[in-house]
Amino acid sequence: MTGGAAPLEPVIERSTADVVVVGGGVAGLVAALECAKVGLRVTVLERRDELGGCVGRIELDGLTLDSGAESFATRGGAVAELLDSLGLGDEVESPNPAGAWLVMPGKQGRPDAAPLPKTGVLGIPANPLGDDVRRIIGWGGAIRAYGDRLMPILRIGRAHSLGQLVRSRMGQAVLDRLVTPISAGVYSTDPNELDLDVVAPGLNEAMTRAGSLSGGVGQLVEARKAGAAVRGIRGGMHRLVDALERELDRFDVTVVRGVEVTGLERVSADAASGWLVIATTDDGELFVTAPDAVLAASGHVALGLVEAALDGWATSPKPAPDMTSSTWPPAASIELVTLVLDAPDLDAAPRGTGVLVAADTPGVTAKALTHSTAKWSWLAESAGGRHVVRLSYGRAGSSNPLDGRSDAEVAGLALADASLLLGVPLDERMLRASGRTIWRDALSQAALGQRDRVRALEDALAAEPGVEATGSWVAGTGLASVVPHALEVARRIRHRRVHPDGTA
């Protein structure tokens, strides 16, 4: 017999639950907590070692910073209510209202910069002839945009593509210089591929009432409620994940990290019998059986599991619905690079709270920059004179420009981009620390046709009760969309699983 230890047999673990949640982002955690509150036994399976998904933390130079979302939209009030319930309501703060800038091609092939107009929606100006608009698109572009006021609105049918609407009503300059940078920064998607009713709800009706696109934008601006459109948490949005994790522990939710979910199968021909979730770990395989499964993983991962489930449905008397991931748009590859700098010239916040970048700006690879210490007073206090900036890379439909680059190369590129975008000389001697956060499966719910795909998916899942899907790829971008959607998913499960007297 030769030397060496015999290979260990793979471990096979089996468990049962009332609800199994695939994905430990905010959507999955919120759905899990709401189910656990009524006594349901919940298991959460997360691929990463850290929970939170796009709401996470990164430690740099002694600072704990947000690695993903750093704010939430106040619309609807669902996020504020969640924070109140978690004891974080008094920690909510508003950002610096100074606003952001735009960097764009200038004269002689050099970049130019100007403050973004504040009276608009997704970059569409309410006043096309305003000084701040003309500063960016010039007199020619402004006069073309003002033609929108003279052009009759077609009152039959609806506009669908944000980009096509802006181009036809206000011209190419507004689209390229004002709308496209915001679309790329917020949705990582070309405005021609964005669904107007998703990204600007109510604008179709408003422009019909006003008789012009700019007039409709003006109505929406006037209708905005007083107060900040976005807010954050003192100390960072990652504190939301910490609070959710504490509550999950309090309600005895089982959280398993570092597992790759590979399959979803119906336990028997009777859908009421439940679902089997199959996962792999470093030690072996994990099988969890539950009457209800929540798919809260990223878009194409969740779709792969749906496809696996659909294969099982083929044996059902009902015809399997036509739903495959190949019919969905490709995911965007997004990367955030965070820099901690010793740069006194940034004390004056020369570009407000950040910068959006026109796609054809020479010499710049990033699509957006946030000057975090200028945006959040609590972070400026914590940083003690240091500056934190975050740069975003990657647009839908193209490979990420940072793919294949080393950490040192990425830090050098981000430093050069930050210097150009902020208009301040920055060099490697000022760089105290840098970090990268990568998402390779960013699927926008705002893309054209996505609402129809989501409806078809939800109809397919509704035909086989016990499987729910949630997360930004079905709910929409941002916590203001994700949280109420996850709550509604949990309510449906509770309705199915909880008796009228409230006992499980």
Buried (B, 14 or more C-beta within 10 A) or exposed (E): EEEEEEEEEEEEEEBEBBBBBBBBBBBBBBBBBBBBBBBBBBBBBBBBEBBBBBBBBBEBBEBBBBBBBBBBBBBEEBBBBBBEEBEBEEBBBBBBEBBBBBBBBEEEEEBBBBBBBEBBBBBBBBBBBBEBBBBBBEEEBBBBBBEBBEEEBEEEEEBBBBBBBBBBBBBEBBBBBBBBBBBBBBBBBBBBBBBBBBBBEEBBBBBBEBBBBBBBBBBBBEEEEEEBEBBBBBBBBBBBBBBBBEBBEEBEBBBBBBBEBBBBBBBEEEBEEBBBBBBBBEEEBBBBBBBBBBBBBBBBBBBBBBBBBBEBBEEBEEEBBEBEBEEBBEBBBBBBBBBBBBBEBBEEBBBBBBBBBBBEBEEBBBBBBBBBBBBBBBBBEBBEEBBBBBBBBBBBEEEBBBEEBEEEEBBBBBBBBBBBBBBBEBEEEBBBBBBBBBBBBBBBBBBBEBBEBBEBBEEBBEBBBBBBBBBBBBBBBBBBBBBBBBBBBBEBBBEEBBEEEEEE
